[in-house]
Amino acid sequence: MNKSTLTAAILLSAAVSCGKRSDTPGYAGEDLSGKVTVSRDREEKTAVLTVTLPGEWELYAGAAPETIDLSAPILTGSGAGSYTLPVPAGTRSYFQFETGGNRAILAERQLPMSGGFNMRDLGGYRTSDGRHVKWGRIIRSDDLHSLTNEDLAYLASIPVKTVADFRSLQEVRAMPDKLSPQGMTYVGLPITPGSLDDLQSYIAMTPEEVEAKMEWMNVYFATSDEGRERYRELFRLLQETDDAAILFHCSAGKDRTGMGAALILYALGVPEQTVMEDYLASNGYLAGKYSRYAERFPQLKGMLEVKPNYLSAGIDSIRTAYGSVETYLREELGADIGKLREFYLD
């Protein structure tokens, strides 16, 4: 850690010396995406700030984005470095980073699940018109079967109130979700293709056949009656209320969930390049989850990862049939674009 440039601010004394701030948390100035990030260790859940920018900066914190305390920074620093943050490990915090005239709201992209690999907040993405997806409202994930009590307590602190599960009934029976005893509404939205129960059928395929099957599967997600019905229900859930987080998932959190996340980001006006980057990020997060399968069956590599052409196959099929993704979202999935952006954009 870069301790020479780090000053831990004592909240009480800083509040007295600096006084109250009149503004509210938000974004301003230069886009800080990728230049300053927060991450948490999956096991210990400790939070770390990584800065790649020069100049002096301040960091503020709160239990929710709208309640970030701007009266006193929890940390100040100068220049690049990594800094352990003095916030609780067991509950989620949100941060406002300020440097010069620039500021941004931050939280960890990958939620720190000891029993999960690919649970990610869709918050913080910048839209084409300069707004940002709200943190702590839409979460994509792999299965919840192995979550620990500490993991569930962390999700409850967000709070996650609705869980939408794209796994098949067979997958659900074999590995049921673990849900918070503090209350989560479970909604089953089974989409059959994409199940890891199909693993045996992929073993007999050539790598080219595996890739072709993955492309077909993404077309199925987007255009089949089953796929459209399930994603229609996902958008209905998103449009019901924005007062708590919704988490949607499948087994790996990369295919059925990957298409769902892409459709949501398109609806919110996130640029296509960012949509693809979010989709491809599963490869990094899932590296440790299926490594034993990849080592034993190298021909399965194309099935255990995501590639640009997989998602593109589904999105291209939408554009061919409907002219645009937005038309598909409105006409087939019942997406109220205006309401979604009102609910989920800062």
C-alpha positions as a Markdown table, in Angstrom:
| # | Residue | x | y | z |
|---|---|---|---|---|
| 1 | Met | 0.0 | 0.0 | 0.0 |
| 2 | Asn | 1.2 | 3.6 | -0.8 |
| 3 | Lys | 1.2 | 4.9 | 2.8 |
| 4 | Ser | 3.4 | 7.9 | 2.2 |
| 5 | Thr | 0.7 | 9.7 | 0.3 |
| 6 | Leu | -2.2 | 8.4 | 2.4 |
| 7 | Thr | -3.9 | 10.4 | 5.2 |
| 8 | Ala | -6.7 | 8.7 | 7.1 |
| 9 | Ala | -9.2 | 11.3 | 8.0 |
| 10 | Ile | -10.9 | 11.2 | 11.4 |
| 11 | Leu | -14.5 | 11.9 | 10.7 |
| 12 | Leu | -15.3 | 14.0 | 13.8 |
| 13 | Ser | -12.3 | 16.3 | 13.7 |
| 14 | Ala | -12.5 | 16.7 | 9.9 |
| 15 | Ala | -16.2 | 17.6 | 10.2 |
| 16 | Val | -15.3 | 20.3 | 12.7 |
| 17 | Ser | -12.4 | 21.7 | 10.7 |
| 18 | Cys | -13.9 | 21.4 | 7.2 |
| 19 | Gly | -17.5 | 22.2 | 7.9 |
| 20 | Lys | -20.6 | 20.8 | 6.1 |
| 21 | Arg | -20.8 | 20.5 | 2.3 |
| 22 | Ser | -23.9 | 21.7 | 0.6 |
| 23 | Asp | -23.8 | 19.5 | -2.6 |
| 24 | Thr | -25.0 | 16.0 | -3.0 |
| 25 | Pro | -23.3 | 12.8 | -4.3 |
| 26 | Gly | -23.0 | 12.5 | -8.0 |
| 27 | Tyr | -20.8 | 12.7 | -11.1 |
| 28 | Ala | -19.1 | 15.8 | -12.6 |
| 29 | Gly | -16.3 | 16.6 | -15.0 |
| 30 | Glu | -14.1 | 14.0 | -16.7 |
| 31 | Asp | -15.2 | 10.4 | -16.9 |
| 32 | Leu | -13.2 | 8.6 | -14.3 |
| 33 | Ser | -14.2 | 5.1 | -15.4 |
| 34 | Gly | -11.2 | 2.7 | -15.1 |
| 35 | Lys | -9.0 | 5.4 | -13.7 |
| 36 | Val | -10.1 | 4.9 | -10.1 |
| 37 | Thr | -11.8 | 1.7 | -8.8 |
| 38 | Val | -12.9 | -0.1 | -5.7 |
| 39 | Ser | -12.4 | -3.8 | -5.2 |
| 40 | Arg | -13.1 | -6.2 | -2.4 |
| 41 | Asp | -11.4 | -9.5 | -1.4 |
| 42 | Arg | -13.8 | -12.4 | -1.9 |
| 43 | Glu | -12.9 | -14.0 | 1.4 |
| 44 | Glu | -12.2 | -11.2 | 3.8 |
| 45 | Lys | -14.3 | -8.6 | 2.0 |
| 46 | Thr | -11.9 | -5.8 | 2.8 |
| 47 | Ala | -12.2 | -2.9 | 0.4 |
| 48 | Val | -9.3 | -1.4 | -1.6 |
| 49 | Leu | -9.2 | 1.8 | -3.6 |
| 50 | Thr | -6.9 | 1.9 | -6.7 |
| 51 | Val | -6.0 | 5.2 | -8.2 |
| 52 | Thr | -4.1 | 5.7 | -11.4 |
| 53 | Leu | -4.5 | 9.5 | -11.6 |
| 54 | Pro | -2.0 | 12.2 | -10.6 |
| 55 | Gly | -3.0 | 15.0 | -8.2 |
| 56 | Glu | -4.7 | 15.4 | -4.9 |
| 57 | Trp | -7.9 | 13.6 | -4.2 |
| 58 | Glu | -10.5 | 13.0 | -1.5 |
| 59 | Leu | -12.8 | 10.0 | -0.8 |
| 60 | Tyr | -16.1 | 10.1 | 0.9 |
| 61 | Ala | -18.3 | 7.1 | 2.0 |
| 62 | Gly | -21.8 | 6.1 | 2.9 |
| 63 | Ala | -24.1 | 3.1 | 3.3 |
| 64 | Ala | -26.0 | 4.0 | 0.1 |
| 65 | Pro | -25.1 | 6.2 | -2.9 |
| 66 | Glu | -27.6 | 8.9 | -1.9 |
| 67 | Thr | -26.4 | 8.9 | 1.7 |
| 68 | Ile | -22.6 | 9.3 | 1.1 |
| 69 | Asp | -21.4 | 11.7 | 3.8 |
| 70 | Leu | -19.8 | 14.7 | 2.0 |
| 71 | Ser | -19.1 | 16.5 | 5.3 |
| 72 | Ala | -15.7 | 14.9 | 5.7 |
| 73 | Pro | -13.5 | 12.5 | 3.6 |
| 74 | Ile | -12.6 | 9.1 | 5.0 |
| 75 | Leu | -9.3 | 9.3 | 3.1 |
| 76 | Thr | -7.3 | 11.9 | 1.3 |
| 77 | Gly | -4.3 | 11.3 | -0.9 |
| 78 | Ser | -2.1 | 12.5 | -3.7 |
| 79 | Gly | -1.3 | 10.5 | -6.9 |
| 80 | Ala | -1.6 | 6.9 | -7.8 |
| 81 | Gly | -1.6 | 3.9 | -5.5 |
| 82 | Ser | -3.7 | 1.3 | -3.7 |
| 83 | Tyr | -5.3 | 2.0 | -0.4 |
| 84 | Thr | -7.1 | -0.2 | 2.1 |
| 85 | Leu | -10.3 | 1.6 | 3.0 |
| 86 | Pro | -11.5 | 2.1 | 6.6 |
| 87 | Val | -15.1 | 0.8 | 6.1 |
| 88 | Pro | -16.9 | -2.3 | 7.5 |
| 89 | Ala | -16.0 | -5.6 | 5.7 |
| 90 | Gly | -19.3 | -7.3 | 6.2 |
| 91 | Thr | -21.7 | -4.7 | 4.7 |
| 92 | Arg | -21.6 | -2.7 | 1.5 |
| 93 | Ser | -20.3 | 0.8 | 1.3 |
| 94 | Tyr | -20.4 | 3.3 | -1.6 |
| 95 | Phe | -17.9 | 6.1 | -2.2 |
| 96 | Gln | -17.5 | 9.4 | -3.9 |
| 97 | Phe | -14.1 | 10.2 | -5.3 |
| 98 | Glu | -13.2 | 13.8 | -6.0 |
| 99 | Thr | -10.1 | 15.2 | -7.7 |
| 100 | Gly | -9.9 | 18.7 | -9.1 |
| 101 | Gly | -13.3 | 19.4 | -10.6 |
| 102 | Asn | -14.0 | 15.7 | -11.3 |
| 103 | Arg | -16.0 | 13.4 | -9.2 |
| 104 | Ala | -17.6 | 9.9 | -9.4 |
| 105 | Ile | -19.6 | 7.5 | -7.3 |
| 106 | Leu | -17.8 | 4.2 | -6.8 |
| 107 | Ala | -18.4 | 0.7 | -5.5 |
| 108 | Glu | -16.8 | -2.7 | -6.2 |
| 109 | Arg | -17.8 | -4.2 | -9.6 |
| 110 | Gln | -17.4 | -7.8 | -8.4 |
| 111 | Leu | -19.3 | -8.5 | -5.2 |
| 112 | Pro | -17.1 | -10.3 | -2.6 |
| 113 | Met | -18.8 | -13.7 | -2.4 |
| 114 | Ser | -16.8 | -16.5 | -0.8 |
| 115 | Gly | -19.2 | -18.9 | -2.4 |
| 116 | Gly | -19.5 | -17.2 | -5.8 |
| 117 | Phe | -17.3 | -16.1 | -8.7 |
| 118 | Asn | -19.3 | -14.0 | -11.2 |
| 119 | Met | -21.5 | -11.7 | -9.1 |
| 120 | Arg | -21.3 | -8.2 | -10.5 |
| 121 | Asp | -23.0 | -4.9 | -10.0 |
| 122 | Leu | -24.0 | -3.2 | -13.3 |
| 123 | Gly | -23.7 | 0.2 | -11.7 |
| 124 | Gly | -21.3 | 2.9 | -12.7 |
| 125 | Tyr | -21.4 | 2.3 | -16.5 |
| 126 | Arg | -21.6 | 5.6 | -18.4 |
| 127 | Thr | -24.4 | 6.0 | -21.0 |
| 128 | Ser | -24.2 | 7.6 | -24.4 |
| 129 | Asp | -25.8 | 10.8 | -23.1 |
| 130 | Gly | -23.4 | 11.1 | -20.1 |
| 131 | Arg | -25.5 | 9.6 | -17.3 |
| 132 | His | -24.5 | 6.6 | -15.2 |
| 133 | Val | -26.1 | 3.4 | -14.2 |
| 134 | Lys | -27.0 | 3.5 | -10.5 |
| 135 | Trp | -24.9 | 1.3 | -8.2 |
| 136 | Gly | -26.6 | -1.3 | -6.0 |
| 137 | Arg | -29.7 | -1.7 | -8.1 |
| 138 | Ile | -29.1 | -4.3 | -10.8 |
| 139 | Ile | -26.8 | -7.3 | -10.1 |
| 140 | Arg | -25.9 | -10.2 | -12.4 |
| 141 | Ser | -24.5 | -13.5 | -11.0 |
| 142 | Asp | -23.6 | -17.1 | -11.3 |
| 143 | Asp | -25.4 | -19.6 | -9.1 |
| 144 | Leu | -26.1 | -18.9 | -5.4 |
| 145 | His | -25.9 | -22.5 | -4.1 |
| 146 | Ser | -22.6 | -22.1 | -2.3 |
| 147 | Leu | -23.0 | -18.7 | -0.7 |
| 148 | Thr | -22.0 | -18.5 | 2.9 |
| 149 | Asn | -23.9 | -16.8 | 5.7 |
| 150 | Glu | -21.5 | -13.9 | 5.5 |
| 151 | Asp | -22.2 | -13.6 | 1.7 |
| 152 | Leu | -25.9 | -13.5 | 2.4 |
| 153 | Ala | -25.5 | -10.9 | 5.1 |
| 154 | Tyr | -23.5 | -8.7 | 2.6 |
| 155 | Leu | -26.3 | -9.0 | 0.0 |
| 156 | Ala | -28.9 | -8.2 | 2.6 |
| 157 | Ser | -27.0 | -5.0 | 3.4 |
| 158 | Ile | -27.5 | -3.7 | -0.2 |
| 159 | Pro | -30.4 | -4.8 | 0.0 |
| 160 | Val | -31.1 | -7.5 | -2.6 |
| 161 | Lys | -34.8 | -8.2 | -2.4 |
| 162 | Thr | -35.6 | -10.1 | -5.6 |
| 163 | Val | -33.7 | -13.0 | -7.2 |
| 164 | Ala | -34.6 | -14.1 | -10.7 |
| 165 | Asp | -33.2 | -17.5 | -11.7 |
| 166 | Phe | -32.7 | -18.5 | -15.3 |
| 167 | Arg | -31.6 | -22.1 | -14.6 |
| 168 | Ser | -33.6 | -25.1 | -15.6 |
| 169 | Leu | -35.8 | -27.0 | -13.1 |
| 170 | Gln | -33.2 | -29.8 | -13.1 |
| 171 | Glu | -30.4 | -27.4 | -12.3 |
| 172 | Val | -32.5 | -25.8 | -9.5 |
| 173 | Arg | -33.3 | -29.2 | -7.9 |
| 174 | Ala | -29.6 | -30.2 | -8.0 |
| 175 | Met | -28.2 | -26.9 | -6.6 |
| 176 | Pro | -31.0 | -24.8 | -5.0 |
| 177 | Asp | -30.2 | -21.1 | -4.3 |
| 178 | Lys | -29.3 | -20.0 | -0.8 |
| 179 | Leu | -31.4 | -17.0 | 0.0 |
| 180 | Ser | -31.1 | -14.5 | 2.8 |
| 181 | Pro | -33.3 | -15.3 | 5.9 |
| 182 | Gln | -33.9 | -11.5 | 6.0 |
| 183 | Gly | -36.2 | -11.9 | 3.0 |
| 184 | Met | -35.6 | -12.4 | -0.7 |
| 185 | Thr | -38.4 | -13.0 | -3.3 |
| 186 | Tyr | -37.4 | -15.9 | -5.6 |
| 187 | Val | -38.6 | -15.9 | -9.1 |
| 188 | Gly | -38.0 | -18.9 | -11.4 |
| 189 | Leu | -37.4 | -18.0 | -15.1 |
| 190 | Pro | -36.1 | -21.2 | -16.6 |
| 191 | Ile | -34.4 | -21.1 | -20.0 |
| 192 | Thr | -33.3 | -24.6 | -20.9 |
| 193 | Pro | -30.4 | -24.1 | -23.3 |
| 194 | Gly | -27.3 | -23.0 | -21.5 |
| 195 | Ser | -27.5 | -25.6 | -18.7 |
| 196 | Leu | -24.3 | -27.2 | -17.7 |
| 197 | Asp | -26.3 | -30.4 | -17.6 |
| 198 | Asp | -25.6 | -30.4 | -21.4 |
| 199 | Leu | -21.9 | -30.8 | -20.7 |
| 200 | Gln | -21.8 | -34.4 | -21.9 |
| 201 | Ser | -23.2 | -33.5 | -25.3 |
| 202 | Tyr | -20.5 | -30.9 | -25.8 |
| 203 | Ile | -17.7 | -33.3 | -25.0 |
| 204 | Ala | -18.3 | -35.2 | -28.3 |
| 205 | Met | -18.2 | -32.0 | -30.4 |
| 206 | Thr | -15.3 | -30.4 | -32.2 |
| 207 | Pro | -14.3 | -26.9 | -31.1 |
| 208 | Glu | -15.9 | -25.5 | -34.3 |
| 209 | Glu | -19.2 | -27.3 | -33.5 |
| 210 | Val | -19.1 | -26.1 | -29.9 |
| 211 | Glu | -18.7 | -22.5 | -31.1 |
| 212 | Ala | -21.5 | -22.9 | -33.6 |
| 213 | Lys | -23.7 | -24.2 | -30.8 |
| 214 | Met | -22.9 | -21.3 | -28.6 |
| 215 | Glu | -23.9 | -18.9 | -31.4 |
| 216 | Trp | -27.1 | -20.7 | -32.0 |
| 217 | Met | -27.9 | -20.7 | -28.2 |
| 218 | Asn | -27.6 | -16.9 | -28.1 |
| 219 | Val | -30.0 | -16.6 | -31.0 |
| 220 | Tyr | -32.4 | -18.9 | -29.1 |
| 221 | Phe | -32.2 | -16.7 | -26.0 |
| 222 | Ala | -33.1 | -13.6 | -28.0 |
| 223 | Thr | -35.7 | -14.9 | -30.4 |
| 224 | Ser | -37.4 | -18.1 | -29.1 |
| 225 | Asp | -40.7 | -18.0 | -27.4 |
| 226 | Glu | -39.1 | -19.3 | -24.2 |
| 227 | Gly | -36.3 | -16.7 | -24.2 |
| 228 | Arg | -38.5 | -13.8 | -25.0 |
| 229 | Glu | -41.0 | -14.8 | -22.3 |
| 230 | Arg | -38.3 | -15.0 | -19.6 |
| 231 | Tyr | -36.7 | -11.7 | -20.5 |
| 232 | Arg | -40.1 | -10.1 | -20.7 |
| 233 | Glu | -40.7 | -11.1 | -17.1 |
| 234 | Leu | -37.2 | -9.8 | -16.1 |
| 235 | Phe | -38.1 | -6.4 | -17.5 |
| 236 | Arg | -41.4 | -6.5 | -15.7 |
| 237 | Leu | -39.6 | -7.1 | -12.4 |
| 238 | Leu | -37.2 | -4.2 | -13.2 |
| 239 | Gln | -40.1 | -1.9 | -13.9 |
| 240 | Glu | -42.1 | -2.8 | -10.7 |
| 241 | Thr | -40.0 | -0.8 | -8.3 |
| 242 | Asp | -36.5 | 0.7 | -7.9 |
| 243 | Asp | -36.4 | 0.8 | -4.1 |
| 244 | Ala | -34.2 | -2.4 | -3.7 |
| 245 | Ala | -31.8 | -4.4 | -5.8 |
| 246 | Ile | -32.8 | -7.2 | -8.2 |
| 247 | Leu | -30.3 | -10.0 | -8.8 |
| 248 | Phe | -30.6 | -12.3 | -11.8 |
| 249 | His | -28.5 | -15.3 | -12.5 |
| 250 | Cys | -28.0 | -18.7 | -14.1 |
| 251 | Ser | -25.3 | -21.3 | -13.4 |
| 252 | Ala | -22.2 | -19.6 | -14.7 |
| 253 | Gly | -23.7 | -16.1 | -15.0 |
| 254 | Lys | -22.3 | -15.8 | -18.6 |
| 255 | Asp | -24.8 | -17.0 | -21.2 |
| 256 | Arg | -28.5 | -16.7 | -20.2 |
| 257 | Thr | -27.4 | -14.0 | -17.7 |
| 258 | Gly | -25.0 | -12.4 | -20.2 |
| 259 | Met | -27.8 | -11.9 | -22.7 |
| 260 | Gly | -30.1 | -10.5 | -20.0 |
| 261 | Ala | -27.4 | -8.1 | -18.8 |
| 262 | Ala | -26.7 | -6.9 | -22.4 |
| 263 | Leu | -30.4 | -6.2 | -23.0 |
| 264 | Ile | -30.7 | -4.2 | -19.8 |
| 265 | Leu | -27.6 | -2.2 | -20.6 |
| 266 | Tyr | -28.9 | -1.5 | -24.2 |
| 267 | Ala | -32.2 | -0.3 | -22.6 |
| 268 | Leu | -30.4 | 2.1 | -20.4 |
| 269 | Gly | -28.4 | 3.6 | -23.3 |
| 270 | Val | -25.0 | 2.1 | -22.4 |
| 271 | Pro | -22.7 | 2.2 | -25.5 |
| 272 | Glu | -22.4 | -1.1 | -27.4 |
| 273 | Gln | -18.6 | -1.3 | -26.7 |
| 274 | Thr | -19.3 | -1.2 | -23.0 |
| 275 | Val | -22.0 | -3.8 | -23.3 |
| 276 | Met | -19.6 | -6.1 | -25.0 |
| 277 | Glu | -16.9 | -5.4 | -22.4 |
| 278 | Asp | -19.2 | -6.3 | -19.6 |
| 279 | Tyr | -20.2 | -9.5 | -21.4 |
| 280 | Leu | -16.6 | -10.6 | -22.0 |
| 281 | Ala | -15.6 | -9.9 | -18.4 |
| 282 | Ser | -17.1 | -13.2 | -17.3 |
| 283 | Asn | -14.0 | -14.9 | -18.7 |
| 284 | Gly | -11.8 | -13.4 | -16.0 |
| 285 | Tyr | -14.2 | -13.8 | -13.2 |
| 286 | Leu | -15.0 | -17.5 | -14.0 |
| 287 | Ala | -11.3 | -18.5 | -14.5 |
| 288 | Gly | -11.3 | -20.5 | -11.2 |
| 289 | Lys | -14.8 | -21.9 | -11.3 |
| 290 | Tyr | -14.5 | -24.3 | -14.2 |
| 291 | Ser | -10.7 | -24.8 | -14.5 |
| 292 | Arg | -10.9 | -28.5 | -13.7 |
| 293 | Tyr | -13.3 | -29.0 | -16.6 |
| 294 | Ala | -11.2 | -27.1 | -19.0 |
| 295 | Glu | -8.1 | -29.0 | -18.0 |
| 296 | Arg | -9.8 | -32.4 | -18.3 |
| 297 | Phe | -11.7 | -31.6 | -21.5 |
| 298 | Pro | -9.8 | -28.9 | -23.5 |
| 299 | Gln | -12.4 | -29.2 | -26.3 |
| 300 | Leu | -14.9 | -27.6 | -23.9 |
| 301 | Lys | -13.0 | -24.3 | -23.8 |
| 302 | Gly | -15.4 | -22.6 | -26.2 |
| 303 | Met | -18.4 | -23.7 | -24.0 |
| 304 | Leu | -16.8 | -22.6 | -20.7 |
| 305 | Glu | -16.1 | -19.1 | -21.9 |
| 306 | Val | -17.7 | -16.3 | -23.8 |
| 307 | Lys | -16.7 | -14.8 | -27.1 |
| 308 | Pro | -17.8 | -11.6 | -29.0 |
| 309 | Asn | -19.4 | -13.6 | -31.7 |
| 310 | Tyr | -21.7 | -15.4 | -29.2 |
| 311 | Leu | -23.4 | -12.3 | -28.0 |
| 312 | Ser | -23.2 | -10.7 | -31.5 |
| 313 | Ala | -25.1 | -13.7 | -33.0 |
| 314 | Gly | -28.1 | -13.0 | -30.7 |
| 315 | Ile | -28.0 | -9.2 | -31.1 |
| 316 | Asp | -27.7 | -9.5 | -34.9 |
| 317 | Ser | -30.7 | -11.8 | -35.0 |
| 318 | Ile | -32.7 | -9.1 | -33.1 |
| 319 | Arg | -31.6 | -6.4 | -35.5 |
| 320 | Thr | -32.5 | -8.6 | -38.5 |
| 321 | Ala | -36.0 | -9.3 | -37.2 |
| 322 | Tyr | -36.9 | -6.0 | -35.5 |
| 323 | Gly | -34.6 | -3.4 | -37.1 |
| 324 | Ser | -33.1 | -2.3 | -33.8 |
| 325 | Val | -32.5 | -3.5 | -30.3 |
| 326 | Glu | -34.7 | -0.7 | -28.9 |
| 327 | Thr | -37.7 | -1.8 | -31.0 |
| 328 | Tyr | -37.3 | -5.3 | -29.8 |
| 329 | Leu | -37.1 | -4.2 | -26.2 |
| 330 | Arg | -40.3 | -2.1 | -26.5 |
| 331 | Glu | -42.4 | -4.4 | -28.7 |
| 332 | Glu | -41.3 | -7.9 | -27.6 |
| 333 | Leu | -40.1 | -7.4 | -24.0 |
| 334 | Gly | -42.5 | -4.6 | -23.0 |
| 335 | Ala | -39.6 | -2.4 | -21.9 |
| 336 | Asp | -40.6 | 1.1 | -20.8 |
| 337 | Ile | -37.3 | 2.8 | -21.7 |
| 338 | Gly | -38.3 | 6.1 | -20.1 |
| 339 | Lys | -39.2 | 4.4 | -16.8 |
| 340 | Leu | -36.1 | 2.2 | -16.8 |
| 341 | Arg | -33.8 | 5.2 | -17.3 |
| 342 | Glu | -35.7 | 7.2 | -14.6 |
| 343 | Phe | -35.3 | 4.3 | -12.2 |
| 344 | Tyr | -31.8 | 3.2 | -12.9 |
| 345 | Leu | -29.7 | 6.2 | -14.1 |
| 346 | Asp | -28.2 | 9.0 | -12.1 |
